Amino acid sequence: MKDKESGEEKEGRHFSFRVGPESAGARLDRFLAEQPEILEAHLSRTRLKNLIET
């Protein structure tokens, strides 16, 4: 991932989640957007959706 201001490569962040039965059938972008780690990283649901689609 490139830093918008400097154009330099940045190391990406990696996340790992377990999906419980109560979340079965949920949209992935919505599920992820509700996770504390994602909230702390300030990733919007739109950004998550774009990452999923790429």
Backbone as JSON Lines, residues from 0, in Angstrom:
{"i":0,"aa":"M","n":[0.84,-1.17,0.0],"ca":[0.0,0.0,0.0],"c":[0.89,1.23,0.0]}
{"i":1,"aa":"K","n":[0.5,2.26,-0.77],"ca":[1.31,3.48,-0.83],"c":[0.72,4.55,0.07]}
{"i":2,"aa":"D","n":[1.6,5.29,0.72],"ca":[1.2,6.44,1.52],"c":[0.75,7.54,0.55]}
{"i":3,"aa":"K","n":[-0.41,8.13,0.8],"ca":[-0.95,9.14,-0.12],"c":[-0.06,10.36,-0.24]}
{"i":4,"aa":"E","n":[0.55,10.78,0.85],"ca":[1.35,12.01,0.82],"c":[2.75,11.78,0.26]}
{"i":5,"aa":"S","n":[3.44,10.75,0.73],"ca":[4.83,10.56,0.32],"c":[4.96,9.67,-0.91]}
{"i":6,"aa":"G","n":[3.96,8.85,-1.2],"ca":[4.04,7.93,-2.32],"c":[4.89,6.71,-2.02]}
{"i":7,"aa":"E","n":[5.39,6.6,-0.78],"ca":[6.23,5.47,-0.39],"c":[5.36,4.27,-0.02]}
{"i":8,"aa":"E","n":[5.93,3.1,-0.22],"ca":[5.24,1.88,0.16],"c":[5.15,1.77,1.67]}
{"i":9,"aa":"K","n":[3.96,1.39,2.17],"ca":[3.76,1.16,3.6],"c":[3.43,-0.31,3.79]}
{"i":10,"aa":"E","n":[3.79,-0.82,4.93],"ca":[3.43,-2.19,5.25],"c":[1.95,-2.24,5.57]}
{"i":11,"aa":"G","n":[1.24,-3.2,5.0],"ca":[-0.19,-3.33,5.25],"c":[-0.47,-3.97,6.6]}
{"i":12,"aa":"R","n":[-1.68,-3.8,7.05],"ca":[-2.11,-4.42,8.3],"c":[-2.86,-5.69,7.98]}
{"i":13,"aa":"H","n":[-2.73,-6.68,8.83],"ca":[-3.41,-7.95,8.65],"c":[-4.34,-8.18,9.83]}
{"i":14,"aa":"F","n":[-5.52,-8.67,9.54],"ca":[-6.52,-8.95,10.56],"c":[-6.98,-10.39,10.4]}
{"i":15,"aa":"S","n":[-7.39,-10.98,11.5],"ca":[-7.93,-12.33,11.49],"c":[-9.15,-12.36,12.4]}
{"i":16,"aa":"F","n":[-10.25,-12.94,11.91],"ca":[-11.5,-13.0,12.68],"c":[-12.1,-14.39,12.58]}
{"i":17,"aa":"R","n":[-12.82,-14.76,13.61],"ca":[-13.63,-15.98,13.58],"c":[-15.09,-15.54,13.49]}
{"i":18,"aa":"V","n":[-15.81,-16.18,12.6],"ca":[-17.22,-15.85,12.41],"c":[-18.05,-16.9,13.11]}
{"i":19,"aa":"G","n":[-18.83,-16.46,14.09],"ca":[-19.69,-17.37,14.84],"c":[-21.0,-17.63,14.11]}
{"i":20,"aa":"P","n":[-21.74,-18.62,14.58],"ca":[-23.01,-18.98,13.93],"c":[-24.01,-17.82,13.9]}
{"i":21,"aa":"E","n":[-23.93,-16.92,14.89],"ca":[-24.86,-15.78,14.92],"c":[-24.62,-14.8,13.77]}
{"i":22,"aa":"S","n":[-23.46,-14.88,13.14],"ca":[-23.14,-13.99,12.02],"c":[-23.28,-14.67,10.67]}
{"i":23,"aa":"A","n":[-23.7,-15.93,10.68],"ca":[-23.86,-16.66,9.42],"c":[-24.87,-15.94,8.53]}
{"i":24,"aa":"G","n":[-24.53,-15.78,7.28],"ca":[-25.41,-15.13,6.33],"c":[-25.27,-13.62,6.28]}
{"i":25,"aa":"A","n":[-24.47,-13.04,7.16],"ca":[-24.28,-11.58,7.17],"c":[-23.37,-11.18,6.02]}
{"i":26,"aa":"R","n":[-23.56,-9.97,5.54],"ca":[-22.64,-9.44,4.51],"c":[-21.27,-9.27,5.14]}
{"i":27,"aa":"L","n":[-20.24,-9.65,4.41],"ca":[-18.89,-9.61,4.93],"c":[-18.46,-8.19,5.3]}
{"i":28,"aa":"D","n":[-18.77,-7.21,4.45],"ca":[-18.37,-5.83,4.75],"c":[-19.04,-5.33,6.03]}
{"i":29,"aa":"R","n":[-20.3,-5.68,6.25],"ca":[-21.0,-5.26,7.47],"c":[-20.41,-5.95,8.7]}
{"i":30,"aa":"F","n":[-20.15,-7.25,8.58],"ca":[-19.55,-7.98,9.7],"c":[-18.22,-7.36,10.09]}
{"i":31,"aa":"L","n":[-17.36,-7.13,9.1],"ca":[-16.04,-6.57,9.38],"c":[-16.13,-5.17,9.96]}
{"i":32,"aa":"A","n":[-17.02,-4.35,9.45],"ca":[-17.15,-2.96,9.92],"c":[-17.53,-2.87,11.39]}
{"i":33,"aa":"E","n":[-18.11,-3.93,11.94],"ca":[-18.52,-3.94,13.35],"c":[-17.42,-4.42,14.28]}
{"i":34,"aa":"Q","n":[-16.31,-4.91,13.75],"ca":[-15.25,-5.46,14.58],"c":[-14.39,-4.34,15.18]}
{"i":35,"aa":"P","n":[-14.06,-4.44,16.48],"ca":[-13.28,-3.39,17.15],"c":[-11.96,-3.06,16.45]}
{"i":36,"aa":"E","n":[-11.27,-4.06,15.93],"ca":[-9.99,-3.82,15.27],"c":[-10.17,-2.96,14.02]}
{"i":37,"aa":"I","n":[-11.25,-3.18,13.31],"ca":[-11.54,-2.4,12.1],"c":[-11.93,-0.98,12.46]}
{"i":38,"aa":"L","n":[-12.72,-0.84,13.53],"ca":[-13.1,0.5,13.99],"c":[-11.87,1.3,14.39]}
{"i":39,"aa":"E","n":[-10.94,0.66,15.09],"ca":[-9.71,1.33,15.51],"c":[-8.84,1.72,14.32]}
{"i":40,"aa":"A","n":[-8.9,0.95,13.26],"ca":[-8.1,1.23,12.05],"c":[-8.77,2.28,11.16]}
{"i":41,"aa":"H","n":[-9.97,2.71,11.53],"ca":[-10.7,3.74,10.79],"c":[-10.96,3.34,9.34]}
{"i":42,"aa":"L","n":[-11.33,2.07,9.14],"ca":[-11.67,1.59,7.81],"c":[-13.19,1.67,7.64]}
{"i":43,"aa":"S","n":[-13.64,2.38,6.63],"ca":[-15.08,2.51,6.39],"c":[-15.61,1.24,5.73]}
{"i":44,"aa":"R","n":[-16.93,1.08,5.79],"ca":[-17.54,-0.07,5.14],"c":[-17.31,0.0,3.63]}
{"i":45,"aa":"T","n":[-17.31,1.19,3.07],"ca":[-17.04,1.35,1.64],"c":[-15.63,0.9,1.3]}
{"i":46,"aa":"R","n":[-14.66,1.28,2.12],"ca":[-13.27,0.86,1.9],"c":[-13.15,-0.65,2.03]}
{"i":47,"aa":"L","n":[-13.81,-1.23,3.02],"ca":[-13.79,-2.68,3.19],"c":[-14.36,-3.37,1.96]}
{"i":48,"aa":"K","n":[-15.48,-2.86,1.46],"ca":[-16.11,-3.45,0.28],"c":[-15.16,-3.4,-0.91]}
{"i":49,"aa":"N","n":[-14.47,-2.28,-1.09],"ca":[-13.5,-2.16,-2.19],"c":[-12.35,-3.14,-2.03]}
{"i":50,"aa":"L","n":[-11.87,-3.32,-0.81],"ca":[-10.79,-4.28,-0.56],"c":[-11.25,-5.71,-0.85]}
{"i":51,"aa":"I","n":[-12.48,-6.02,-0.48],"ca":[-13.02,-7.36,-0.71],"c":[-13.14,-7.64,-2.21]}
{"i":52,"aa":"E","n":[-13.54,-6.63,-2.96],"ca":[-13.77,-6.81,-4.4],"c":[-12.49,-6.86,-5.22]}
{"i":53,"aa":"T","n":[-11.35,-6.44,-4.63],"ca":[-10.11,-6.46,-5.41],"c":[-9.36,-7.74,-5.23]}
